[in-house]
Structure formats: C-alpha cells, structure tokens
Amino acid sequence: MNFVTNKTNWLLEQSKKYGQKPAIIYGESSLSYSYLFEQSARLSAALLQKGILPGDKIAVLLKHSPEFIFTINALWLVGAIPVLINTRNTFEEIEYQTEFTDAKFLLADLSGIDKVKSIKSAGVLLINELYLSRIPENIISNFDLNNTALILFTSGSTRKPKTVVHTFNNLYQSVLLTHSFSPLSESDIWLGSLPFYHIGGFMIIIRSLISGATLTLPETTGYIDIIDALVKYNPTHVSLVSTTLKQLIDNKAIPNQNLKQLYLGGGHLDTALCSLAINNGFPIVKVYGSTETCSMVSALSTEDFSGKPESVGKPLGDTEIKIADNNGSFLESYKQGEIFIRSKSLLKEYFSDTNESNKKLTDGYYRTGDFGWLDNEGFLHIELRREDLIVTGGENVNPKEVEQFIIQLPSIIDTYVFAEPDETWGQIICAAIVTNSGITANELKEQLRNMMASFKVPKKFYFLEKIPRNDLGKVEKEELIELLK
C-alpha cells in the first residue's frame, strides 16, 4: 500500500494520484478526489479573503456532510487550525470553547445558525456563503508533519472537557497503527458512521484520505441511517459504539457482503452483545483508545474474541501499553493498575494547560486514568476509570460489573450505576434504570441479591424514562444529575 509521501498537503497529493476516483459518496452524489480538492481550494481562497491566516484557530460547527470535509481540507490548505465543535453543544458551551481556544472565526452551516448568531467570542461565517466560482492559482500548501493539525475536546461530561492538540504526524501515525492491524487499501469503502467532531469519526476521514479509499456518508449517524447505509454503500469498514450496535441487533440488521471489520469502541463493551453480534455474522473488532491517543491503540480481532472475550486486544504497531502502580512503577502481568500508553499517535499537549500536560504526559507515556491489567500474552483488560470506582463500607465496587448484572434482568432496558455520598458507608451504590415493567425497587434488590454479593446491590434506584447519553453512548452526567433532582 502506497500512502501519502507527507511532502505536501495530503489532499493535493491524493487528487493528483487518484483524480476521478470517488473520494466521497453521499446520497446519489459521487464526488471525485479532483472535485474534493477543487471545492476545498475554492473555499480556502474565500477564507483567505476573509482574513484567515496560517496558524489561526478556526472553530468548525458543521453537520455530518461533505461540507465538513471540504472545510477541514480548506483550512489545512490555508494553514489554519480547525477547532472541532460538537453540534449538540449549547450556546454557552460553544461560546466557552471558541473563547477558550481563541478562535478567530466560527464556521457554521444553516443548521447551526440559531446557536451561533449571538456568539461574541469569534466572528461567525456561514459556509454556504463562502465559495468562490474559480479555483485559485496559488494554493498555500506548506506542509510539515509537526504542525498542529487539529484541536478538539474530549467527551468528558462531569467537568469542562479537556482540549486536545494533535499534529499531522499524530493523525498519520494513527493511520499506520490501523494499517498494522489490517492492511488498508485504496479499494476500501469506509462508512462515516461516527460524528466527525469526535476523534473516532474524524479518523475515519483521515484513514480514507491517506489510503486513497472511498468515504461514504449516511444521512445521519443514527442507527436507522446506518442500517440503510450498510445496504446502500456496502462498506468494507464501519466504526460503531455499543449503543448503535445494540440497536442494529435489536432491529435484526445483518452485515453487508463487503464488510471486513466493524470496529467497536467508545466506552464499556458488553461481552454478551459482542458475542451476539459475532454470532450474527458481524466481524467485530473491539478497540481501545481515546481522544488523547488519536483513536484506537489496541484491538481484539474477531478470531481472538472466543479465547479473550473480556479483552480489548493487544497494542497496535509499536505502541507500548504498561500497567503502573500509584508510584508510577510498572507492574507484572495480571496486576491491576493505571494504564500507561506510549505511542507516536499521542497528543502533542492539552491546549493552554501546561499543568495537565505535564501531569498526564510523563517520560513519553500518557497516563490514561483508566484501570486495567495485562495477561501473560500481552492482551489488555480494562476495568474502569479510577474516578468511577465506588468505595462503600470499605469495599471496592466496579460499577460496570453491577451494570452487567442489572442489564441481564428482563425488565431492564437501560441502566447506569454510580455513587452518592453517605455518612455511614462513605458512598452508597445507586442505579438509574429504564424499565419496561412495573417492577419495584424492592423486587429489583431481591433479584440482584441472588446474582451478586449483597454489598454490591444498589441501595437506591432511580426510575427514568430515558438515561441521557451522548452520541458515543456515554452518560451525560450533568444532565442526569438534573433529572435525578
């Protein structure tokens, strides 16, 4: 596989190499690499006219569309730095993020105009008003792998999210990690099945671009459109979170003929769900990574699942994964501790936060804050985040373990287990649940006492119509707290 040379802008190089080959397929439209470059170049010229300069940080608030991809490439042609904004953010969150990153402009489409028209921290530009009719003769395409390529926010939901800075080399090295697991090809068809403003979705664009593959776009990243896209586009590679995979299974979706890998990540991965999906023919690859690691850094193949169903696989490429104690000393196999990662795809830094950068990046390793262990074959097993551990009456309880028992009950549709402070126990275990029956808290407790140790049974249940989750399936904790009140 011949990837980009990294001697010039990626899209400029790929448009010359692949010309009329489809770069993006969206609805009934097939957009070639040449067309993708032309549109991006026109937009880059318009951005220059607006006063956007190399090194400027530009917030991007665009729906899941070809225009998102045009915009990212246009900013890179100019030498500006995209700051990705979640389209589900509130006005206050958008205002904070543009101000914090010192964004010069915010690029939006008509779908987001109501949220941004009052933004004062950055100038607002509507993307549909910016295109020039001509292709500029001179494209600013100075390219350096060490330049900052991207700023984006983690999906943390209890505090303000961290702001991650990635270089072009981080993005490129992440593609090489995926390639080391399963060779990428220009004949691949990727499905844009995750939101582009998250690292998992953004790297789908980059893998497709760097390998010269075709990127297909569903109307939205909702499960109904994903099911339609599997049939319509017949992709070779799909990335999903557990929530969407479960919706596919519940709706009796079947894998399309071309599907080589279905990468599953974005949080806790239920073993029973993975097993069911594999039995239904889906080539599930469990992956582990984060915004800071530029997406996946370990993977468990479908073939290895039967022998290591609880694992998230081995490190990809030359990635190193270590387990450390509280002092940062590395532990032997089967000892649980904090997961440390060394990889060429690691973030450059946290934006404008030297203290957090120094705290999380030590001696070339990224301290994930996740707990886990390695077996003697090097397979990684995730337990939980340190901050999620519940300590009740002196006993340590993994909330994910409790959730797995609760979700097995036929009356439960969804659940989230968490802690509340308690004078007697220090913390008590609580569970928010969505049920399909009139079951009571006492009946739930009685059923769970037959399934797990009594100290792990939640002392308090909250009955909800829906547990608020983001588009990666993670619980929106602040919104949940408001519901519980």
N, C-alpha and C positions, 0 to 999 in steps of 0.2 A: 504494500500500500504506500503510495507516494503522497505524503501530507504536504502542507504548505512549506515553503522554504524559510519563512519568517524574515525574509529580506525586504518585504514590502507589505503594505496593507493586505490583509487576508482576502477580503472580497475583491480587491483589484486583481490580485493574482488568480483567484479562482474563476473570475469572469473571463479572463484570457484563456484559461486552461479548459473550462467546460462550456463556455459560450451559450449555446441554445439548450443545453441540458436543463431539465426542470430543477430549479432551486427550491421553489415553494409551490405547493398545490393547495388551493383554498377554494372551497365550493366548486364551481365549474371552471375556475381560472387556473392556468398553469403558467407560472412566472419563471422565466429562464434566469440563469446566472447573469447573463448580459443585461437583462431587464432589471434585475435586482440592483446591479451596480449603477445603471443609468438613473433609476429612481433615487437611489441613495446619494448619487453625485449631485443631482438637481437639488435635492433637499440640503445637502451640505453647502452649496453655493448660496441658497437662501438664508441659511443660518449665519454664514459669513457676513451677508448683507445686514443682518440684524445686530452685528457686533459681537458674535460669539467667536472667541479666540482659542488657540491651543492652550490647554490647561484649565480652561473654565469648567466649572462643575455645573451640569445641566440636569435638573430633575425631570424624570420621564414618568408621566401618568397616562398610560395608553392601554386600551383594551387589547385582548388577545387577537392579534390581527397582523397581516403583512406590514402594516404601517409601523408597528412596533419594531420590526426587524429593519425596515428602511431607516428608521430614526437612529437606532443604535449604530448602524454602519455609517450613516451620515455624520454623526458626532465623532466617530473614530476617524473618518476622512479629514475632518476639521482638526482633530487632535484634542477635542473636548472630552470630558469625562462624564458618562451617564451616571446619574444617581437614581436607582430604581425605586419607585414609589408604589406601594400596594394600592390597587384600585378600590379596595374595600375600606381604606382608611377614612377616618372622619376628617372634616375640615381642619380641626385642631391638630390632628396628627400630621397632616400634610404641611400645615404651617410650621409646626415644630421641626419637621425633618428638612424642609427646604432652608429654614433659617439656620439650623444646626450645621448643615453641610456647606453653608454659604453659597447656595446655588444661585447663579446669575439669572437664569430663566427657568421656568417650568413649562415643559411641552405637554400639551394635553390634546385630547380629541373632544368631539362634541358630547360624548357620553359622560365626560367628567367636568363639563363646563360649570355646572351648578356648584360643585365643590370648590372650584379654584378661582371663580371670578372675583372673590374678595381677598385673595391672597395678597399680602403686602410685603412678604419677605423675599419675593422674587418676581420678575416680570413674567407675565403669562403669555404664551404664544400658542395659538391653535394650529395644529399640524396641517390641517386641510387648507390653510391659507398661505402656506409657505413655499409650495413647489414652484420652481422656475420651469419655463417651457423649453429652455435649452440646456444642454449638458455643458458645464464649464470646461474650458480648455485646460486649465491648470488645476489639478487636484492636489491639495495639501495631503500628502500621504507619507510623511516622515514616520517611520515605524521603528520602534525599539521595544523589544520584549520586556524590558524592565520598567517601561512606562506604566502608570496606573491606567487600567482599562475600565474599572467598574467600582462603584460604591453601592452597597446595598445593605439592607437592615436584616438582622436575624429575626426569627419568628417568635422570640420571647414575648410572653403575654402577661407577665405579672409586673414587670417594670418596663421602663423605656428600653426598646430593643438596642442591642449593640450595633455599631456601624462599621461594617467590614470593608476593607480596601483590598482589591485584588489587582495584580498586574496581568499583562497579556501572557507572561510566562506561566503564571498560575493557571490560567484558563487552558493554555496549550498542554501543560503537564498533566492536567486533569484528563484531557482527551487521551493522552498517551496511557494513562492508568486504565481507562476503559478499554483501550485497544489491546493492552497486555492481557486482559481477561478474555476478550473475544474480539478477534480482528475486525476492524471497521473497514468498510468498502464504499466506493462511490456508488455502488448499486444498492446500498441500503436505503430504506424508506423509514424515516423517523416520524413518529406522531408527536405533535406538540401537545402533550396530554397533561402537563402541569403548568401552572401560571408562570409566565415569563419573569415576573418580578421577584420570584424566589430562585435561589441558586439551582435547584433541581430542574426547573423549567428552562432557565436561561442556558444551562449547559446542554440541553437538547439542541438549541440553536447552534451552539459552538461546535458540538460534535458533528453535526450535519455539515456545517460550513467548512470545517477543517478537512473533513474526509471527502468533500465533494458529493455528498449524498443529497437526497431529496427530503425536504421537510414538509409534512402535511399538517394542516391545521383544522381541528374540529371547530364548530361554531363557538362552543364554549368548552370549558374543562369539566362540565357536569357529566354525570355518568350516562345520561341518555345520548348526549352528543358523542361521547367516547364510544359507546356501543355502535352508533351509526358509522363513526369514522373507521372502526375496525373492518366493517363490511365494505365501505366505500373506497378506502385507500389501501387496504391490505398491507399495513406497515410491517416492517421486519423488527422494529424496536419500539417498545412502549414503556413509559415510566408511570407508575401509579403509587398512591398511598393506600393504606389498608381500607379506609372508608370507601373509596371508589371501587376497589376490588370486590369488597363485600356486596356492594350494590350491583356489580356485574354478575356475581354468582347468584344473588337473590333473584335477578331478572333473567336467569338462565342464558346469559350470554355465552357464546362459545368462541374459542380462539380462532382467528383468521388463519388462512393457509400459510401465509408467508412468515408468520410470527416466529422469530428466533429467540428473543428474550423479552420477558416482562420484568423490568427492574422494579422492585418493591422496597420502598424506604419511607422516610419521613416520620419516624417515631416507632412506638412499640409494634412489633409484627407478630400477630397471633399465630401460633403454630398450627392450630386446628384449621384456621382459614387458609393458610398456605398449603396445607396438606389437601384440603378440599379442592383448591384451585388447581393444584398439580394433577389430582385425580381426574379433574375435568379437562385436562389437556393443556393448561396454561403453563408455559415454560418459565416458572417463577425463579427469579434470582433475587434473593434477599441481599440488600446492600446497607451499608452503614457509612454515614458521613454527615457533614453539617455545612452551614454557610461558610464557616471558617476554613474547612478543608476543601472548598470548591467542589462540593458534591461527594460522590462515593469514593471511599478509600479502602473498603473491604467488600467482598462479595462471596456469597454462597451459591454455587451452581445448583441447578435442578437435580443433577446427578448426586451431589453430595448431601442433598437435603435429607434423604432417608437415613443416613448414618449420623447426621449432625443437625437435627431439626430445630434445635434451640439456638444454634449459632448464627452469626451474621457473616461467617466465612473467614477467609484468610486475607491478609493485606494484599492490595493490588500493586503490581510492578515492584519498585524498590521502596515502597512505603514501609516504614517501621512502626509497629504498634507494641507498646510496652505497658505493663501494669506497675503502678507505683504506690508505695505506702504514703502515710501522711507527711513523711520527711522527704519525699521525692525519690526514695531509693527503689530500684526496680525489684520486683518480686518474681519468684519462680512460678512454674506452671501450677494452675489450679488455685492460686492465691488471689483473693479478690482485692481490688484496689482501684485507684483512679486510672483511667485510660489516657496514656500519653501517645501522641502521634507525631512522627517526623515524616514529612513528605514535601516534594517540590511544589505541590499544589497548595500549600498552606498560605493563608492570608499574609499580606505584607505587614499589616498593622490594623488596629482599630483607629478609625478616623478621630483625630483630635483628642485622643485618650492614651497618653503615654503610660500612665499608671496601669491601666488594664492591659495594654500591650505587653508591658514588662512582666505583669503577673501571669498572663496566660501563655506567653512565649518565652520559654526558658531553655537554654542550651540546645536550641534547634528543635525543641519539641513543643507541641501545642498541648496544653493541659485542658482536656475536654470538659472536666467537671462531671463526666459520666463514670459510673462504677461498672466494673466487669472483670473478666478473667480470661486467660488463655489456656487451652488444653495443651497436652504434650505434642500435638501435631500442628500447633500454631493457629488453631481456629479460635476466633474471638467470640465471647459470650457476653452479652450486655445484661446488666442487672437493672440499674436505674441511675437517675441523676442523684448526686449526693444531697441536693436540696430537697428532693422528694421523699427521702427516707423518713418513715414515721417511727418515732420512739415513744411507745406507750407502756407505762409501768415498767420501764427498764428493758422492754423487749423491742428489738428492731423488726419492723414490718415493711415489706416491699409492697406498696400499693398496687403495682401491676399484677402481683400474684393474687391479691384479693379480687381485683377486677376480673381475672381469668375465671375464678370460681363463680362470681356473680353472673357473668355473661352466659354461663352454661345453663342457668335456670331458664326454663321455657317461658316464664312470664316476663323476662327482661329483654328489652330491645337495645338499650344503651346504658352505660354506667361510667362513672368517674369517681375514683376513690381518693380522698385527701384527708388532711388532719385539721383538727381545731384544737386550740389550747385548752387545757383543763387543769384545775388546781390539784386534783387528786392524782391523775395519771400523767401529768405533764402534757401529753397530747392524747386525743381520742380519735379513733378511726371513724370517718364519715363517708357516706356514699350518696352521690346524686344518681338517681336512676330514672329511666324511662321504661314504663311497663305497659304491657298490652292486656292487663287484667286488673282486678280489684284487690290484688294481694296486699296484705298489711305489713308493717314493719316487723311485728312480732312473728308473723308467718315466715318472712324472709330470714330472720335471725335463726329460727328453728331449723329451716332447711340448710342454712350455711353451717350451723354447728355440727351437722353430720358430714360436712365436707372438709372442714379445716379446723385448726386449733382454735379454741374459744377466744383467745386473746386477739386473734386476727379478725373476728367477726365485727363488722361495724356496729358501733353503739348508737349511731344516729343515721337515719335515712331521710333524704330529701326527694320527694316525688315531683318530677318535672315533666312538662310536655315535650321538651327538647333540650339537650345539652348543647350549649353554644360551642361550635368548633370552627376553626379557620379552614381554609381550603387545602391545608395539608393534613387535616384531621386532628390537629392539636386543639385542646380545650382552650377557649378564650377565658382565662381565669378571672379577669376583672369583670367581664360581663356575667360570668357565673356567680360571682360574689354578689352582684346587684340582684340577680334572680333569687338567690338564697335569702336575701334580706326581706 
